[in-house]
Amino acid sequence: MRQSKLFGKTRREVSKEEKSINAELLIRAGFIEKHIAGVYNYLPLGLKVFRKVENIIREEMNAIEGQEMLMTALQPKELWEKTGRWSEMADIMYQFEDGHGSEVGLATTHEEVVTTLAKQQIKSYKDLPVYVYQIQDKFRNEKRAKSGLLRGREFSMKDLYSFHADQNDLDQYYQKAHDAYLKIFKRLGLEAFSVEASGGSMSKQYSHEFMVKTVAGEDITILCDKCSWAQNKEIFQLKNGDKCPECGTKLAEAKTVEAGNIFRLGTKYSEALGLQYTAEDGKMKDVLMGSYGIGLGRIMGTIVEANHDRDGIIWTKATSPYQIHLLNLAKDDKSKAEKLYLELQAAGIEVLYDDREISFAKKFKDADLIGVCLQVIVSDKNEKLELIERENKKIKLVEKKDLLSEIKKYYS
Amino acid sequence: MRQSKLFGKTRREVSKEEKSINAELLIRAGFIEKHIAGVYNYLPLGLKVFRKVENIIREEMNAIEGQEMLMTALQPKELWEKTGRWSEMADIMYQFEDGHGSEVGLATTHEEVVTTLAKQQIKSYKDLPVYVYQIQDKFRNEKRAKSGLLRGREFSMKDLYSFHADQNDLDQYYQKAHDAYLKIFKRLGLEAFSVEASGGSMSKQYSHEFMVKTVAGEDITILCDKCSWAQNKEIFQLKNGDKCPECGTKLAEAKTVEAGNIFRLGTKYSEALGLQYTAEDGKMKDVLMGSYGIGLGRIMGTIVEANHDRDGIIWTKATSPYQIHLLNLAKDDKSKAEKLYLELQAAGIEVLYDDREISFAKKFKDADLIGVCLQVIVSDKNEKLELIERENKKIKLVEKKDLLSEIKKYYS
């Protein structure tokens, strides 16, 4: 992509309303634009990162046999009344008259819908287990929406739902989904750990939240550095002299962002909506369910909160919008950079090419702000190319013939 | 995909409310489920088709230098008041209080948003032309939503917006987009033709609609079979004895579905929202715009309306949810079909494998209803495989060793 053509200019400042580091950097660097509080448009650079996050999540959901589908935002009141959530969620659910005599709402989550759909699909034990997921836009009318992409009013979420004949099967898949989540975060380059959290009113079993340490975190996690036991402070009870219940080590506190969560729903929704199956013995039984969520924008925001310096964003290898930011610093002759741009693209490398006629200082500044992992500098001064790692600003002089293998080595 | 595991069972009947052929067949075949009037959930089979449509559109938008982005559904009243569309569109735009003292709406289209975003990106003639698009969910509070996927209240749309320094540049790109649209429909396997339509109150130039002939069409097109001139009946004026204005041949009428449309917006939105650029001579000028839409669900619905028989859907080659529907008719020994399933998948073929223990008749019936282009039958009776084309039910006996090349030949 030629930066001169890119729909996404960098800028020096953002509105002072924007309190969060992730929104400030992402707006300044041309990834997103604020539309209204908690509602952000994704510019081309932002969508590039979004798609990389999306693809990793999709691959890992497919790997645990999730079948992708797509449910709608518009919701009928009648359905949500059956689970009591029309009134329970009235605070954060957008609810309004549709002008044709019905009340509708925008989905905050999809348990009601997916359970209803499952009634068509699950009749007998032979239809179980089954796992479906979607990557879809949800709406939550948050009172405070001041955390950028960490807490949006309109946001894309991956939500997986699992259906089981018995508790044992649910527990096994829950563990499988738990491990898939850890794999997703690892691939994304995020250091996340799972934390015990409340199972909700319906369950004595814990749910799990996947936490990333950052000062912007809205959660506080109590954790053991030795055995990696961790629990959300909301449910932590001071016993045993405030020591780790697993290994007895002194516990610590950390501010964390919740980047995903998984729940055993049990029969809460199947009971309310009548999702039953015929067991092997011919009896009708309630289906057990689990739900597993990750917010895609929240992941992007978390990566920025956890990976930036005073110059800008530092994307992880898996989420860098481009693999290479090519900066032309040659004064008169653009041909060397132009040729390299075409060659790298032909070799399948994703290149953002700063072909703009602006000062070199501005090019460097923008490249650091945008945060592509590797910068390649073409100049008059040097036959060799400069390869700069954004993270640590380490510079390496590279012969042109070795560039491709250097790039591949870095990203391998 | 093993059909025994598929979240998407076929069924014999749908609710009598469902008047359209596309919704009836897509629901019966397990592609979609109706949620509320005009609002459909996509089951895994439906999403497969949706993604194929999406990918073709995306490729052709990228080919005409469209930069993909993603805008939001939630809209502030203030923005839409600037163009007068908050009140103009009140009938079909969902509008409501957000509970924090503001009125918001759900986007029916994104001219207001994209023009506002462009003000950050377009300052000088050097920033022009530029083209951005998105594939995103829109909401329209349609009074009658009885046409299945042809007219939804919540629906995914590709909308491209172009920005230009002058009319000539807009006209050139308009033609390019026009041709890209024809290419999209051709790749999708849809016989679409472009039709002159009203340019709206702002323009004396025609806009163009891309029409597909089907009896379910809500539009009437006046067309010339000889020179392929065509015009929407809404703007057609009886002159010249009702003969083709291009070649003088007698004109005909046809019922058509509008599968896409393109507009020259001129300066309508840039004037209302203050989108100007500094021209080469230093003067400030209004940016000219074009907008180019295609509804993805509508495309799916149109394909079904135009391609079905009394047994079910007949997907086009490019939109078949799987390349092969593999039916096991061997009574005792599943191993032959199982082996073939794995081999085809390993060869990169998309296979829906009917491994269910049900009657052969039901398997055939379901396969014809679902409408995968090619069926492969494994039986005890025959060492060879039966390859059936869904469209014409032509049967061919194929040696196993030749199957792959037969499949590739069909889809090439």
Boltz contact constraints between the chains, C-beta under 6 A:
constraints:
  - contact:
      token1: [A, 7]
      token2: [B, 67]
      max_distance: 6.0
  - contact:
      token1: [A, 7]
      token2: [B, 121]
      max_distance: 6.0
  - contact:
      token1: [A, 7]
      token2: [B, 130]
      max_distance: 6.0
  - contact:
      token1: [A, 7]
      token2: [B, 132]
      max_distance: 6.0
  - contact:
      token1: [A, 9]
      token2: [B, 121]
      max_distance: 6.0
  - contact:
      token1: [A, 33]
      token2: [B, 117]
      max_distance: 6.0
  - contact:
      token1: [A, 35]
      token2: [B, 72]
      max_distance: 6.0
  - contact:
      token1: [A, 36]
      token2: [B, 76]
      max_distance: 6.0
  - contact:
      token1: [A, 39]
      token2: [B, 72]
      max_distance: 6.0
  - contact:
      token1: [A, 39]
      token2: [B, 74]
      max_distance: 6.0
  - contact:
      token1: [A, 41]
      token2: [B, 71]
      max_distance: 6.0
  - contact:
      token1: [A, 41]
      token2: [B, 72]
      max_distance: 6.0
  - contact:
      token1: [A, 42]
      token2: [B, 69]
      max_distance: 6.0
  - contact:
      token1: [A, 42]
      token2: [B, 70]
      max_distance: 6.0
  - contact:
      token1: [A, 43]
      token2: [B, 69]
      max_distance: 6.0
  - contact:
      token1: [A, 44]
      token2: [B, 67]
      max_distance: 6.0
  - contact:
      token1: [A, 44]
      token2: [B, 69]
      max_distance: 6.0
  - contact:
      token1: [A, 47]
      token2: [B, 68]
      max_distance: 6.0
  - contact:
      token1: [A, 47]
      token2: [B, 69]
      max_distance: 6.0
  - contact:
      token1: [A, 47]
      token2: [B, 70]
      max_distance: 6.0
  - contact:
      token1: [A, 67]
      token2: [B, 7]
      max_distance: 6.0
  - contact:
      token1: [A, 67]
      token2: [B, 44]
      max_distance: 6.0
  - contact:
      token1: [A, 68]
      token2: [B, 47]
      max_distance: 6.0
  - contact:
      token1: [A, 69]
      token2: [B, 42]
      max_distance: 6.0
  - contact:
      token1: [A, 69]
      token2: [B, 43]
      max_distance: 6.0
  - contact:
      token1: [A, 69]
      token2: [B, 44]
      max_distance: 6.0
  - contact:
      token1: [A, 69]
      token2: [B, 47]
      max_distance: 6.0
  - contact:
      token1: [A, 70]
      token2: [B, 42]
      max_distance: 6.0
  - contact:
      token1: [A, 70]
      token2: [B, 47]
      max_distance: 6.0
  - contact:
      token1: [A, 71]
      token2: [B, 41]
      max_distance: 6.0
  - contact:
      token1: [A, 72]
      token2: [B, 35]
      max_distance: 6.0
  - contact:
      token1: [A, 72]
      token2: [B, 39]
      max_distance: 6.0
  - contact:
      token1: [A, 72]
      token2: [B, 41]
      max_distance: 6.0
  - contact:
      token1: [A, 72]
      token2: [B, 154]
      max_distance: 6.0
  - contact:
      token1: [A, 74]
      token2: [B, 39]
      max_distance: 6.0
  - contact:
      token1: [A, 74]
      token2: [B, 154]
      max_distance: 6.0
  - contact:
      token1: [A, 76]
      token2: [B, 36]
      max_distance: 6.0
  - contact:
      token1: [A, 96]
      token2: [B, 96]
      max_distance: 6.0
  - contact:
      token1: [A, 99]
      token2: [B, 141]
      max_distance: 6.0
  - contact:
      token1: [A, 117]
      token2: [B, 33]
      max_distance: 6.0
  - contact:
      token1: [A, 121]
      token2: [B, 7]
      max_distance: 6.0
  - contact:
      token1: [A, 121]
      token2: [B, 9]
      max_distance: 6.0
  - contact:
      token1: [A, 130]
      token2: [B, 7]
      max_distance: 6.0
  - contact:
      token1: [A, 132]
      token2: [B, 7]
      max_distance: 6.0
  - contact:
      token1: [A, 141]
      token2: [B, 99]
      max_distance: 6.0
  - contact:
      token1: [A, 154]
      token2: [B, 72]
      max_distance: 6.0
  - contact:
      token1: [A, 154]
      token2: [B, 74]
      max_distance: 6.0
